[in-house]
Amino acid sequence: MRAERLVALLFTLQSRRSATVPELADALGVSERTMHRDIAALQAAGVPLWTETGRYGGVRLVEGWRTRLDGLTSREAVAIFAMGVPRALAELGLGTAVSAAHAKVSATLPAPLREQAQHLAQRFHLDAPDWFKSEEDAEHLATIAQSVWEQRRAAITYRRGDHTVERLLEPLGLVLKAGVWYLVARIEHSIRTYRVSKVTAVELTDERFERPADFDLAGWWQRSATQFERSLQRHPVRLRLSRWGVQQLPQVLDPDLAIAALDAAGPPDPEGWVEVTVDLEEPAIAASMLLGLGPDVEVVEPPAVRAAFADAARRMADRHR
């Protein structure tokens, strides 16, 4: 991206104060012709630099002039300007901080770079929630985020089914998954997950706590999510798949689960069908997942999943007569 390269050129000149065009071209991995164009672009944007010929010549910045973006890489500078204020950060109460960083970068970057960053923001957008799912109302998210940041114990009231429970927690982190906020917290000697939308009340205490020195939120969440998914896959289901069914199995089921099952499968039978065994959830859920394979799957066993699959297929056929 040219915007990123121009910011990188600014940083390079700021650190070296003076460099030849070949040196700058080599540092940024471009041709000397491209470097001459980039230098001209910065000069046109108002950056005070000039070129000198001769043995000690080169490209120089005016003494004392700085980009005021120290500590940021060129990619980071453009990214901060382009990202705006994601809703998730605003919900955490960090929108003001990001807006301030955005304003500083905006005030510092030359106009052409600002325009290119704006073009980036207008062309790429992250929308985390799944289709047809609205974001949950996490009323107490900001207070919980405060307890995480300040390492203060929090007394919460949590909705569980048709009743509520009270817990004294040590909040360790917040995770946003598909538009749903989860609180990861320590209670006594175990670490648990709480859905923030189910917190009906929260009160911060004056008690501080020490975070576990070896706790890594991203790593813990990944392990916990994987363990949860595997806990739901309890029923071995034997299938016969056509060639197309073999190709589509990783699209219908968990890819790792499907690939492992296919790797363990034997050779195709005379009809070209392959037999595999996968661990799925209860019969009704397993049948609904396998319906995505249509006529290219046959459920061999167990009988409960085979019956559930046949019943669902029969009802679909009756509906479409």
Residue pairs with C-beta under 8 A, 6 or more apart in sequence:
1 78
1 116
1 120
2 38
2 116
3 78
3 112
3 113
3 116
3 117
3 120
4 74
4 75
4 78
5 28
5 30
5 38
5 74
6 38
6 41
6 42
6 74
6 110
6 112
6 113
7 67
7 69
7 74
7 77
7 78
7 109
7 113
8 28
8 73
8 74
9 24
9 28
9 35
9 38
9 39
9 42
10 42
10 47
10 67
10 69
10 74
11 67
11 69
11 73
11 74
12 19
12 24
12 27
12 28
13 19
13 24
13 49
13 59
13 60
13 61
14 61
14 66
14 67
17 60
17 61
17 63
18 58
18 59
18 60
19 27
19 58
19 59
20 57
20 58
20 59
21 32
21 35
21 36
21 39
21 51
21 58
21 59
22 32
23 58
24 35
24 39
24 59
25 31
25 32
25 34
25 35
28 35
30 38
39 49
39 51
39 59
41 112
42 49
42 110
43 49
43 50
44 112
45 110
45 111
45 112
45 113
46 110
46 111
47 61
47 65
47 110
48 61
48 62
48 65
49 59
49 60
49 61
49 62
50 59
50 60
50 62
51 57
51 58
51 59
51 60
52 58
52 60
67 108
68 104
68 108
69 77
69 105
69 108
72 80
72 105
77 105
77 109
78 113
78 116
78 117
78 120
80 98
80 101
80 102
80 105
81 102
81 105
81 106
81 109
81 114
81 117
81 118
81 121
82 117
82 118
82 120
82 121
82 124
83 98
83 102
83 121
84 98
84 102
84 121
85 95
85 98
85 99
85 102
86 98
86 126
88 128
88 176
89 95
89 97
89 98
91 138
91 141
91 142
91 181
92 141
92 142
92 145
92 174
93 142
93 145
93 146
106 114
109 117
128 176
128 178
128 179
129 135
129 178
129 179
130 178
130 179
133 178
133 179
134 179
135 179
135 180
136 179
136 180
136 181
136 195
136 196
136 197
137 197
138 181
138 196
138 197
138 199
139 197
139 199
140 156
140 196
140 199
140 201
140 202
141 174
141 181
141 196
143 154
143 202
143 204
144 154
144 156
144 171
144 174
144 183
144 196
144 199
144 202
145 174
146 152
146 204
147 153
147 154
147 171
147 202
147 204
148 171
148 172
148 173
148 174
148 183
150 204
150 208
151 170
151 208
151 209
151 210
151 211
152 204
152 205
152 206
152 207
152 208
152 209
153 168
153 169
153 170
153 204
153 205
153 207
153 208
153 209
154 168
154 169
154 171
154 185
154 202
154 203
154 204
154 205
155 166
155 167
155 168
155 169
155 202
155 203
155 205
156 166
156 167
156 169
156 194
156 199
156 201
156 202
156 203
157 164
157 165
157 166
157 199
157 200
157 201
157 202
158 164
158 165
158 166
158 167
158 194
158 198
158 199
158 200
159 198
159 199
159 200
160 198
164 200
167 187
167 194
168 187
168 205
169 183
169 185
169 186
169 187
169 194
170 185
170 186
170 187
170 209
171 183
171 184
171 185
172 184
172 185
172 186
172 191
172 211
172 212
172 215
172 217
173 183
173 184
173 217
174 181
174 182
174 183
174 184
174 196
175 181
175 182
175 184
175 217
175 221
176 182
180 195
180 196
180 197
181 195
181 196
181 197
182 193
182 194
182 195
182 196
183 193
183 194
183 195
183 196
183 199
184 191
184 192
184 193
184 217
184 220
184 221
185 191
185 192
185 194
186 192
186 209
186 212
191 215
191 220
193 224
229 254
232 281
233 254
233 257
233 278
233 279
233 280
233 281
234 279
234 281
234 282
235 279
235 280
235 281
235 282
235 283
235 286
235 302
235 305
236 277
236 278
236 279
236 302
237 277
237 278
237 279
237 280
237 286
237 290
237 299
237 301
237 302
237 305
238 275
238 276
238 277
238 299
238 300
238 301
238 302
239 245
239 275
239 276
239 277
239 278
239 290
239 297
239 298
239 299
239 300
240 269
240 273
240 274
240 275
240 297
240 298
240 300
241 249
241 273
241 274
241 275
241 276
241 293
241 296
241 297
242 272
242 273
242 296
242 297
243 268
243 272
244 296
245 273
245 293
245 296
245 297
246 262
246 274
248 292
248 293
248 296
249 258
249 261
249 262
249 276
249 293
250 258
250 259
250 262
251 292
252 258
252 289
252 290
252 292
252 293
253 278
253 280
253 289
257 278
257 279
258 278
261 276
261 277
261 278
262 274
262 276
264 276
264 277
265 274
265 275
265 276
266 274
266 275
267 274
268 274
269 275
273 298
275 300
280 286
280 289
280 290
280 305
281 289
283 302
283 304
283 305
283 307
283 308
284 308
286 305
286 308
286 309
287 299
287 305
287 308
287 309
287 311
287 312
288 312
290 297
290 299
290 305
290 309
291 309
291 312
291 313
291 316
299 305
299 306
299 309
299 310
300 306
